Structure formats: C-alpha cells, structure tokens
Amino acid sequence: MSENRIAVAKTYKLYIGGAFPRSESGRSYPVTDAKGAFLANAAQGSRKDARDAVAAARKAFGGWSGATAYNRGQVLYRVAEVLEGRREQFAAEVAAAEGVAVKKAQSLVDAAIDRWVWYAGWTDKVAAVLGSSNPVAGPYFSFSVPEPTGVVAVLAPQQSSLLGLVSVVAPVVAGGNTAVVVSSQDRPLPAVTLSEVLATSDLPGGVVNVLTGRTAEIAPWLASHADVNALDLTGAPESLRADLERSAAGTVKRVPRTRPSEDFTREPDLARLRSFLEMKTVWHPIGV
C-alpha cells in the first residue's frame, strides 16, 4: 500500500432507531485527539434529532421491557462479545481521546467489556435481590417487584469516553429500560463505535440511541420532554445542572443524584441499576 495515499476523512452519523441518520440540521463538528490533531467529524445533533431518538426509544420499550430477563441478559452478553472483537479499535480511540498510553487504554477497554458482562449477568437476578414477599395481616399475598422506569435520557460522562459510557448505559438497558444517550461532547468516537457494535449485535433497534453534539444544546430538550421518564445528569455541565433538574421536575422525571467526577474504575454495585427501576407492589387473595 502506498505511503502517500490520502486518508478517508470520516464524518460519523447519529444512531437512532437502529439506523445511522445524519443530523436533520446538516451540521457537524470536528473531533480532535488530546493533542489537538484532527480525527474525524461528528454529527451535531439537534432538538429534532433528540425528539426522534425519544420516539425510537419509546417504540422499542414495549418489546425490550417485555422480553424475559434471561433473553435480555443473552442479548447484552452478545454485545460484550462484539465489543471484545473490536478491542483494538476501541483502545486506539480511547488512547487518542483521553491522551493515555495504549496499554492504559487497553486496560480501560477491558474494564468496559467486563462492566458490560457484569450488568448482563444481573438481568435475571435483580428481581430476586431487590424484590420481596411482604408480611401482611390478612389472607393475602403481597409481593414487591422491580419494573423498568421507561425511557431514560443519559448524559454520558465527558472525560471517561468508553468505561464511563458503558457504566451509565449498561445498567439502564439491563433493567429493561430504553435509552437516549448524549455522548461526550469532545470525545464522542468511542460512543460512535459502540453504536456500531450495538447495531451489529442482537440488540433491537431503538433500545439504545446515541446522539453526538453539544451537550448544553441537546440536554434541555431531553430534560423537558414529556415522554422521557428519567434523566441521568452525569455528563451535564455543572452550570446547567440546576436548570435541567427544574425542567425535569416539570414532568416528574426520576433524576438520581450523580457525580460528574465519579471514578468509573471502581467496582460497580447495584445503585445505578436500582436508580432506574420502579417497585410495584401486588396484592392477591390467598386461595383465589
């Protein structure tokens, strides 16, 4: 191969409803590595793109939440398999985005794959751990069982381009929710590649939708959208958080407390999985 060949300048698209559309605005923006060198162009998502992503997530919710927990776990495990197959590409993108050595980037990718597997394994166990049989004074059974919240808007971490991204997206879909994800603004390429992994795995279209662009532009529309049931503010700018929380309150969204500086390398727990589940209590007469 000639050393003088011209590299293909890439302009990546959004991931909505299992397809890769351009932003309806036609806008894109340059993505650079940690040293400022050009890497690619990414689509600059708009309000209309956010609305389309929410519609796709809502359409996919019934099928995904209605699937058996075992089936969801198998689908998510398949995503981890495809992630593993693209390990070197992810490592190169993480190294470029975060300015870390290749060996460090590989360890972050490995941790992201392991994190996805960890949450995949919880799909058919979380009901037994979080659910309960409640004692009652009367001839009734009373059970509390976790159910998915619905459509969750996720503002991905700005710094941790892959491990942080997986750490906030995997628990959402593992619980049976669907997601609209706004990627890291300046480090979106690992999220773009993850969307390609999702598209080529068994995950139904619309379960995860990925938007690239300016977080401060897209987030307010998701916070105020009446068909979004929960909002993860991990990647929100500090200056915007209070406004987003107020907007989310207008439609009574679930907004768990998150930290933008969270250490995603620590061992995960059930806190994020629990944050996007609702507890439903069922009463049933004994003997009927």
Disulfide bonds with the S-S distance in Angstrom:
none
